[in-house]
Amino acid sequence: MSLLALIPARYRWLVTGGLIVALLLGAVSLGWVVQGWRLGEALAARDQAHADTLARLHDTAARDMRRAHDRRVTLEQQLHASSQTQHRRLTDAEEKTARLRDRLATAELRLSVLTAEPADADTDQHAQLPLAAHAGRLVDGARRTDIDRAVAQRIVDITQRGDRAIIALGMCQEYVQTISEAP
């Protein structure tokens, strides 16, 4: 005897339909589970590829940051060395001016200027050699006039400001050149 013979005739269609629905639901559920496994594997592969890409990007960014940091440190060292050199030049110029000012104050040194010769002066007078050379003079035999000490001090102050300006300009030019040559 078969199992179907035990089921009354009017319920056989219902039982057969229920079995077919149960088989279909089972097949759908099995397909759902299999698709979930496949999708899970695909998502895991995608997540791994994404993680690998992020790791490569992170390594590249870290390498670029190290290079930029090394370039910045090198540039800072160059600028520091340049600054030290320029500061030394400025200090030397200030010391030189201070020594000149001290020599002028103690009358050890006098500033002088050439005086203009009259246009109708005798040419034979210019041809004569001086009898004695003057110490500290650049042009022997020409008439010179000493400059007042206060005026000489002002001249030295003006030249000191000019020296500072020239050195500061050199510092700025070297800074801009160093920055513009930086990779």
C-alpha positions as CSV (number, residue, x, y, z in Angstrom):
1,M,0.0,0.0,0.0
2,S,1.2,3.4,-0.8
3,L,1.1,6.4,1.4
4,L,-1.3,8.2,-1.0
5,A,-3.9,5.4,-0.6
6,L,-4.2,6.2,3.1
7,I,-5.1,9.8,2.4
8,P,-8.8,10.3,1.6
9,A,-9.5,11.2,-2.1
10,R,-10.8,14.7,-1.5
11,Y,-7.6,15.7,0.4
12,R,-5.2,14.2,-2.0
13,W,-5.1,17.3,-4.2
14,L,-4.5,19.3,-1.2
15,V,-1.7,17.1,0.1
16,T,-0.1,16.9,-3.4
17,G,-0.3,20.7,-3.7
18,G,1.2,21.1,-0.2
19,L,4.1,18.8,-1.1
20,I,4.7,20.7,-4.3
21,V,4.7,24.0,-2.4
22,A,7.0,22.5,0.2
23,L,9.4,21.3,-2.5
24,L,9.3,24.6,-4.2
25,L,9.9,26.5,-0.9
26,G,12.8,24.1,-0.1
27,A,14.4,24.6,-3.5
28,V,14.0,28.4,-3.2
29,S,15.5,28.3,0.3
30,L,18.4,26.1,-0.8
31,G,19.0,28.5,-3.8
32,W,18.8,31.5,-1.3
33,V,21.4,29.9,0.9
34,V,23.7,29.0,-2.0
35,Q,23.3,32.6,-3.4
36,G,24.1,33.9,0.0
37,W,27.3,31.9,0.1
38,R,28.3,33.1,-3.3
39,L,27.5,36.7,-2.4
40,G,29.4,36.4,0.8
41,E,32.4,35.2,-1.0
42,A,32.1,38.0,-3.6
43,L,31.8,40.6,-0.8
44,A,34.8,39.1,1.1
45,A,36.9,39.3,-2.1
46,R,35.7,42.8,-2.7
47,D,36.5,43.8,0.9
48,Q,40.0,42.2,0.6
49,A,40.7,44.1,-2.7
50,H,39.4,47.3,-1.1
51,A,41.7,46.7,2.0
52,D,44.7,46.0,-0.3
53,T,44.0,49.2,-2.2
54,L,43.7,51.3,1.0
55,A,46.9,49.7,2.3
56,R,48.8,50.7,-1.0
57,L,47.3,54.2,-0.8
58,H,48.3,54.5,2.9
59,D,51.9,53.3,2.1
60,T,52.1,55.8,-0.8
61,A,50.8,58.6,1.3
62,A,53.2,57.8,4.1
63,R,56.2,57.6,1.7
64,D,55.2,61.0,0.2
65,M,54.9,62.5,3.7
66,R,58.3,61.2,4.6
67,R,59.8,62.7,1.4
68,A,58.1,66.0,2.0
69,H,59.3,66.0,5.6
70,D,62.9,65.2,4.5
71,R,62.7,68.0,1.9
72,R,61.3,70.4,4.5
73,V,64.1,69.5,7.0
74,T,66.7,69.9,4.3
75,L,65.3,73.3,3.3
76,E,65.2,74.4,6.9
77,Q,68.9,73.4,7.4
78,Q,69.8,75.3,4.2
79,L,67.9,78.4,5.4
80,H,69.5,78.1,8.9
81,A,73.0,77.9,7.4
82,S,72.2,80.8,5.1
83,S,70.9,82.8,8.1
84,Q,74.0,82.0,10.1
85,T,76.2,83.2,7.3
86,Q,74.2,86.4,6.7
87,H,74.1,87.1,10.4
88,R,77.9,86.7,10.6
89,R,78.3,89.1,7.7
90,L,76.0,91.6,9.4
91,T,77.9,91.2,12.7
92,D,81.2,91.7,10.9
93,A,80.0,94.8,9.2
94,E,78.7,96.2,12.5
95,E,82.0,95.5,14.2
96,K,83.9,97.1,11.3
97,T,81.7,100.2,11.6
98,A,82.1,100.3,15.3
99,R,85.9,100.2,15.0
100,L,85.8,102.9,12.3
101,R,83.6,105.1,14.6
102,D,86.0,104.5,17.5
103,R,89.0,105.5,15.4
104,L,87.2,108.6,14.3
105,A,86.3,109.5,17.9
106,T,89.8,109.1,19.1
107,A,91.2,111.2,16.2
108,E,93.3,108.2,15.2
109,L,91.6,108.5,11.8
110,R,90.3,111.5,10.0
111,L,88.1,111.5,7.0
112,S,89.0,113.9,4.2
113,V,87.7,114.8,0.8
114,L,89.5,116.0,-2.3
115,T,89.1,119.7,-2.9
116,A,88.4,121.1,-6.4
117,E,91.3,122.7,-8.1
118,P,90.6,126.0,-9.7
119,A,90.2,125.8,-13.5
120,D,92.8,128.4,-14.2
121,A,95.5,126.7,-12.1
122,D,99.0,126.4,-13.5
123,T,99.5,122.9,-15.1
124,D,103.1,122.9,-14.0
125,Q,102.0,123.0,-10.4
126,H,100.0,119.7,-11.0
127,A,103.0,118.0,-12.5
128,Q,105.1,118.4,-9.4
129,L,105.6,115.4,-7.1
130,P,104.9,115.8,-3.4
131,L,107.9,116.0,-1.3
132,A,106.5,113.7,1.4
133,A,103.8,111.1,1.2
134,H,101.0,111.4,3.7
135,A,100.1,108.3,5.6
136,G,96.6,106.9,5.1
137,R,96.0,109.0,1.9
138,L,94.9,107.5,-1.3
139,V,95.9,110.3,-3.6
140,D,99.2,112.0,-2.9
141,G,99.8,115.5,-3.9
142,A,96.1,116.5,-4.3
143,R,94.6,119.0,-2.0
144,R,92.4,117.4,0.6
145,T,90.3,118.9,3.4
146,D,89.5,117.0,6.6
147,I,85.8,116.5,7.5
148,D,84.5,117.5,10.9
149,R,84.2,114.6,13.4
150,A,80.4,115.0,13.9
151,V,79.9,115.0,10.1
152,A,82.2,112.0,9.8
153,Q,80.2,110.1,12.5
154,R,77.0,110.8,10.5
155,I,78.6,109.6,7.3
156,V,79.7,106.4,9.1
157,D,76.1,105.9,10.5
158,I,74.7,106.4,7.0
159,T,77.1,103.8,5.6
160,Q,76.3,101.4,8.4
161,R,72.6,101.7,7.5
162,G,73.5,101.1,3.9
163,D,75.6,98.1,4.8
164,R,72.7,96.7,6.8
165,A,70.3,97.3,3.9
166,I,72.6,95.6,1.4
167,I,73.1,92.6,3.7
168,A,69.3,92.4,4.4
169,L,68.6,92.5,0.7
170,G,71.1,89.8,0.1
171,M,69.4,87.7,2.8
172,C,66.0,88.2,1.2
173,Q,67.4,87.3,-2.3
174,E,69.1,84.2,-0.9
175,Y,65.9,83.1,0.9
176,V,63.8,83.6,-2.2
177,Q,66.3,81.7,-4.3
178,T,66.5,78.8,-1.8
179,I,62.7,78.6,-1.6
180,S,62.2,78.7,-5.4
181,E,64.9,76.1,-6.0
182,A,63.3,73.7,-3.4
183,P,61.8,70.6,-5.1
